[in-house]
């Protein structure tokens, strides 16, 4: 997304509560302000599908989303916090460069600085921006993280920072609209255009207040992030598994039940998510997200005449009905009110 498009996106309010995007808008076009004298941005990718992921992983993820009692956590967040893992690897790369070029200065960035990562990666030839706004690569799909290494060095044959995109980089989405069509909350207002305020990843991670009631039934059992637009993307047939063990699933987050996670105490939440990106949302938002999932599961159980399932969900919610955080209590009350709701 070029800077002019980014500015228009912000002006339309599509960033929601992410005020930091506006505060640092102009800085994103000036990497030299992040590292004085910056001449080059080295863009890197790191796959995050857990090692040993089977070829049918997309079907497994679909099955989980279609099982209302399951708690669905985005694949990238089931292991260790990628910020720490990737920053260490990029720092190691910087040290290798420094051993060859003592005059070099470097700065490693992993979602930690105002950079147009996807734009830079596209210009570096690492792929193209898909209709779901994510970077796509023909042999690795989109299940990878992006990182950047800023340096004052100018490598032979490299273009200046923010040079025009190479003409060889083409968008290979064709007429496919699978990602746009599948989005549960219809967050895409068109190809390459996302209204973050409707995106489940935004709602469950970035948004700190009450989740709009009109969107709650559409969220299903997704409690941290959403992979739907990636799961359905044909290019992710070629997604690669991680080479590092850090992204292995922890605490059974690939098969946990909503009721199990909702029962965690605050101490358990902090202990089990130590070193995880999930920790950043805090315990209250964790419960808020789970309450929405439980409300949807309760509605599904009553429609299916699953009295045992409905009873278990109802009991879990009632146990948190008087939770001292007002936001959590409101979402629990909404969830209990979903019993018997007809879709």
C-alpha positions as CSV (number, residue, x, y, z in Angstrom):
1,X,0.0,0.0,0.0
2,X,1.7,3.2,-1.2
3,X,1.7,6.2,1.2
4,X,-1.1,8.0,-0.5
5,X,-3.3,5.0,-0.3
6,X,-2.4,4.5,3.4
7,X,-3.3,8.1,4.1
8,X,-6.7,7.7,2.5
9,X,-7.2,4.5,4.5
10,X,-6.5,6.3,7.7
11,X,-8.8,9.2,6.8
12,X,-11.7,6.9,6.3
13,X,-11.3,5.6,9.9
14,X,-10.5,2.1,8.9
15,X,-7.7,1.8,11.5
16,X,-10.2,1.9,14.3
17,X,-8.5,2.4,17.7
18,X,-5.0,1.9,16.3
19,X,-4.1,5.6,16.8
20,X,-0.4,4.8,16.6
21,X,-0.8,4.3,12.8
22,X,-1.8,7.9,12.5
23,X,0.8,9.3,14.9
24,X,3.6,7.8,12.9
25,X,2.1,8.1,9.4
26,X,4.8,10.3,7.9
27,X,7.6,8.5,9.6
28,X,6.7,5.3,7.7
29,X,7.9,6.9,4.5
30,X,11.3,7.9,6.0
31,X,13.2,4.9,7.2
32,X,16.3,7.2,7.5
33,X,14.6,8.8,10.5
34,X,14.5,5.4,12.2
35,X,18.2,4.8,11.5
36,X,20.1,7.9,10.5
37,X,21.8,7.4,7.2
38,X,19.7,4.3,6.3
39,X,20.3,3.3,2.7
40,X,18.9,-0.2,2.6
41,X,16.1,-2.2,4.2
42,X,16.8,-6.0,4.1
43,X,13.4,-7.7,4.2
44,X,13.1,-11.2,5.5
45,X,10.4,-13.8,6.0
46,X,10.0,-16.6,8.6
47,X,7.4,-19.4,8.2
48,X,5.3,-20.2,11.3
49,X,3.3,-23.3,10.6
50,X,4.4,-25.7,13.3
51,X,7.0,-28.2,12.3
52,X,5.3,-31.4,11.2
53,X,2.2,-29.7,9.9
54,X,0.4,-32.0,7.6
55,X,-0.7,-31.2,4.1
56,X,-4.4,-31.2,5.2
57,X,-3.9,-28.5,7.8
58,X,-6.3,-26.2,6.1
59,X,-9.1,-28.7,6.5
60,X,-8.3,-29.2,10.2
61,X,-8.5,-25.5,10.7
62,X,-11.9,-25.4,8.9
63,X,-13.1,-28.2,11.1
64,X,-12.1,-26.4,14.2
65,X,-14.0,-23.2,13.2
66,X,-17.1,-25.3,12.5
67,X,-17.0,-27.0,15.9
68,X,-18.7,-24.4,18.2
69,X,-17.3,-25.7,21.5
70,X,-13.7,-25.3,20.3
71,X,-11.6,-22.2,21.0
72,X,-9.9,-21.1,17.9
73,X,-6.6,-19.3,18.3
74,X,-4.8,-18.0,15.2
75,X,-2.1,-20.4,14.1
76,X,0.7,-17.8,14.5
77,X,-0.1,-17.2,18.2
78,X,-0.1,-20.8,19.4
79,X,3.6,-21.0,20.0
80,X,6.2,-18.5,21.2
81,X,6.0,-14.7,20.6
82,X,7.3,-14.2,17.1
83,X,8.5,-10.7,18.0
84,X,11.2,-12.2,20.2
85,X,12.1,-15.2,18.0
86,X,12.4,-13.2,14.8
87,X,14.2,-10.3,16.4
88,X,16.9,-12.6,17.7
89,X,17.4,-14.1,14.2
90,X,17.6,-10.6,12.5
91,X,20.0,-9.4,15.2
92,X,22.2,-12.5,14.4
93,X,22.1,-11.5,10.7
94,X,23.1,-8.0,11.7
95,X,26.1,-9.3,13.6
96,X,27.2,-11.3,10.5
97,X,26.9,-8.2,8.3
98,X,28.9,-6.2,10.9
99,X,31.7,-8.7,10.8
100,X,32.0,-8.2,7.1
101,X,31.3,-4.4,7.1
102,X,32.6,-2.9,10.3
103,X,31.4,0.6,9.2
104,X,27.8,-0.6,9.1
105,X,25.1,0.4,11.4
106,X,21.9,-1.7,11.8
107,X,18.5,-1.7,13.4
108,X,16.3,-4.9,13.6
109,X,12.5,-4.3,13.3
110,X,9.7,-6.8,13.9
111,X,6.5,-4.9,14.2
112,X,8.5,-2.6,16.5
113,X,8.9,0.5,14.2
114,X,6.7,2.4,11.8
115,X,7.6,0.7,8.6
116,X,5.4,-0.2,5.6
117,X,6.6,-3.8,5.8
118,X,4.4,-5.3,3.1
119,X,5.1,-2.5,0.7
120,X,8.9,-2.9,1.3
121,X,8.7,-6.7,1.0
122,X,6.8,-6.3,-2.3
123,X,9.5,-3.9,-3.6
124,X,12.2,-6.3,-2.4
125,X,10.6,-9.0,-4.6
126,X,9.4,-11.2,-1.8
127,X,5.9,-11.5,-3.2
128,X,2.8,-9.4,-4.0
129,X,0.1,-7.9,-1.8
130,X,-3.0,-10.2,-2.1
131,X,-6.6,-9.1,-2.1
132,X,-6.6,-9.9,1.6
133,X,-3.9,-7.2,2.0
134,X,-1.3,-9.8,3.1
135,X,2.0,-10.6,1.2
136,X,1.7,-13.7,-1.0
137,X,4.4,-15.8,-2.5
138,X,3.9,-18.4,-5.2
139,X,5.8,-21.1,-3.4
140,X,5.2,-20.3,0.3
141,X,1.8,-18.7,0.4
142,X,1.3,-16.2,3.3
143,X,1.9,-18.2,6.5
144,X,5.0,-16.3,7.4
145,X,6.2,-13.3,9.4
146,X,7.9,-10.3,8.0
147,X,10.9,-8.6,9.5
148,X,13.3,-5.8,8.5
149,X,16.9,-4.9,9.0
150,X,17.7,-1.3,8.4
151,X,21.3,-0.4,7.6
152,X,23.4,2.5,6.4
153,X,25.1,0.2,3.9
154,X,24.3,0.3,0.2
155,X,24.7,-3.2,-1.2
156,X,25.9,-3.6,-4.8
157,X,23.0,-3.6,-7.2
158,X,20.4,-2.7,-4.5
159,X,18.0,0.1,-5.1
160,X,17.6,3.1,-2.7
161,X,15.1,2.7,0.1
162,X,11.5,3.1,-1.1
163,X,12.5,2.9,-4.7
164,X,9.7,2.2,-7.2
165,X,8.5,-1.4,-7.2
166,X,10.2,-3.6,-9.7
167,X,8.1,-4.2,-12.8
168,X,8.6,-8.0,-12.4
169,X,6.4,-8.0,-9.3
170,X,2.9,-8.8,-10.3
171,X,-0.3,-9.6,-8.4
172,X,-1.2,-13.2,-9.1
173,X,-4.7,-13.3,-7.5
174,X,-6.5,-13.1,-10.8
175,X,-10.2,-13.3,-10.6
176,X,-10.2,-15.2,-7.3
177,X,-12.2,-13.6,-4.4
178,X,-12.2,-16.5,-2.0
179,X,-10.7,-14.5,0.8
180,X,-13.1,-11.7,0.4
181,X,-16.1,-14.0,0.2
182,X,-15.3,-16.1,3.2
183,X,-14.6,-13.3,5.7
184,X,-17.1,-13.9,8.5
185,X,-17.6,-10.2,9.4
186,X,-17.3,-8.9,5.8
187,X,-14.3,-6.8,6.8
188,X,-13.1,-6.4,3.2
189,X,-14.9,-3.5,1.5
190,X,-13.2,-4.5,-1.8
191,X,-10.0,-6.2,-3.1
192,X,-6.9,-4.9,-1.2
193,X,-9.2,-2.9,1.1
194,X,-9.7,-3.9,4.7
195,X,-11.9,-2.1,7.3
196,X,-10.0,-3.2,10.4
197,X,-12.9,-2.2,12.6
198,X,-14.8,-5.3,11.3
199,X,-11.8,-7.6,11.3
200,X,-11.8,-10.4,13.9
201,X,-8.1,-10.1,14.4
202,X,-8.5,-6.4,15.2
203,X,-11.6,-7.0,17.4
204,X,-9.9,-9.7,19.5
205,X,-6.4,-8.3,19.8
206,X,-6.2,-4.5,19.1
207,X,-9.6,-3.4,20.2
208,X,-9.7,-2.7,24.0
209,X,-13.4,-1.9,24.5
210,X,-16.7,-3.7,24.0
211,X,-17.0,-5.7,20.8
212,X,-20.0,-4.4,18.8
213,X,-23.0,-6.6,19.5
214,X,-23.8,-6.8,15.8
215,X,-20.4,-8.4,15.1
216,X,-20.4,-10.9,18.0
217,X,-22.5,-13.6,16.4
218,X,-20.3,-13.4,13.3
219,X,-17.1,-14.1,15.3
220,X,-18.1,-17.7,16.1
221,X,-15.5,-19.4,18.2
222,X,-12.5,-17.3,17.1
223,X,-11.0,-16.0,20.4
224,X,-7.6,-14.6,19.3
225,X,-7.1,-13.6,15.7
226,X,-8.6,-15.2,12.6
227,X,-7.0,-17.2,9.8
228,X,-10.0,-17.5,7.5
229,X,-8.7,-15.3,4.6
230,X,-5.4,-17.2,4.7
231,X,-6.9,-20.7,5.1
232,X,-9.0,-20.3,2.0
233,X,-6.3,-18.7,-0.1
234,X,-5.2,-21.2,-2.9
235,X,-1.6,-20.1,-2.6
236,X,-1.5,-21.5,1.0
237,X,-1.5,-25.0,-0.5
238,X,2.2,-24.3,-0.7
239,X,2.7,-22.8,2.8
240,X,5.9,-24.0,4.4
241,X,6.3,-25.3,8.0
242,X,8.6,-23.6,10.4
243,X,12.3,-24.7,10.7
244,X,12.4,-23.6,14.3
245,X,10.7,-25.4,17.2
246,X,9.5,-22.1,18.8
247,X,6.2,-22.1,16.9
248,X,5.2,-25.6,18.2
249,X,1.7,-25.5,19.8
250,X,1.7,-24.8,23.5
251,X,-0.9,-25.8,26.1
252,X,-3.0,-27.6,23.6
253,X,-4.2,-24.3,22.0
254,X,-4.9,-26.1,18.7
255,X,-7.7,-28.2,20.3
256,X,-8.8,-26.5,23.5
257,X,-12.4,-26.0,24.5
258,X,-13.9,-22.6,25.2
259,X,-15.0,-23.8,28.6
260,X,-11.5,-25.0,29.5
261,X,-9.8,-21.7,28.7
262,X,-12.6,-19.7,30.3
263,X,-11.9,-21.5,33.6
264,X,-8.3,-20.4,33.7
265,X,-7.5,-18.0,36.6
266,X,-5.6,-14.8,36.0
267,X,-2.5,-16.5,37.4
268,X,-2.9,-19.4,35.0
269,X,-3.4,-17.1,32.1
270,X,-0.1,-15.3,32.8
271,X,1.8,-18.5,33.6
272,X,0.6,-20.5,30.5
273,X,1.0,-17.6,28.1
274,X,4.4,-16.6,29.3
275,X,6.5,-15.9,26.2
276,X,3.4,-15.8,24.0
277,X,2.0,-13.0,22.0
278,X,-1.4,-13.6,23.6
279,X,-0.2,-12.2,26.8
280,X,-0.3,-8.7,25.4
281,X,-4.1,-8.5,25.4
282,X,-4.4,-9.1,29.1
283,X,-6.7,-11.2,31.1
284,X,-9.9,-9.1,30.8
285,X,-9.8,-9.1,27.0
286,X,-9.1,-12.8,27.1
287,X,-12.3,-13.4,29.1
288,X,-14.2,-10.9,26.9
289,X,-13.2,-12.9,23.7
290,X,-14.0,-16.2,25.3
291,X,-17.4,-15.0,26.5
292,X,-18.3,-14.1,22.9
293,X,-17.3,-17.5,21.7
294,X,-19.3,-19.1,24.6
295,X,-22.4,-17.1,23.7
296,X,-22.2,-18.3,20.1
297,X,-21.6,-21.9,21.3
298,X,-24.6,-21.7,23.7
299,X,-26.8,-20.5,20.8
300,X,-25.6,-23.3,18.6
301,X,-26.0,-26.0,21.4
302,X,-29.6,-24.9,22.1
303,X,-30.5,-24.9,18.4
304,X,-29.0,-28.5,18.1
305,X,-30.9,-29.6,21.2
306,X,-27.6,-30.4,22.9
307,X,-28.8,-30.1,26.5
308,X,-25.6,-31.4,28.0
309,X,-23.4,-29.0,26.0
310,X,-25.7,-26.1,26.7
311,X,-25.6,-26.9,30.4
312,X,-21.8,-27.0,30.6
313,X,-21.5,-23.7,28.7
314,X,-24.2,-22.0,30.8
315,X,-22.5,-23.1,34.0
316,X,-19.2,-21.7,32.8
317,X,-20.7,-18.4,32.1
318,X,-22.7,-18.2,35.3
319,X,-19.5,-18.7,37.2
320,X,-18.2,-15.4,35.7
321,X,-21.5,-13.5,35.8
322,X,-20.4,-11.3,38.6
323,X,-16.8,-10.8,37.4
324,X,-15.5,-7.4,38.7
325,X,-14.4,-6.1,35.4
326,X,-17.5,-4.4,33.9
327,X,-16.6,-5.1,30.3
328,X,-16.3,-8.8,31.0
329,X,-19.5,-8.8,32.9
330,X,-21.4,-7.2,30.0
331,X,-20.1,-9.8,27.5
332,X,-21.0,-12.6,29.9
333,X,-24.5,-11.2,30.2
334,X,-24.8,-11.0,26.4
335,X,-23.5,-14.6,26.1
336,X,-26.1,-16.0,28.5
337,X,-28.8,-14.1,26.6
338,X,-27.9,-16.1,23.5
339,X,-29.5,-19.3,24.7
340,X,-32.3,-20.1,22.4
341,X,-31.4,-17.4,19.9
342,X,-32.4,-18.4,16.4
343,X,-29.9,-17.6,13.6
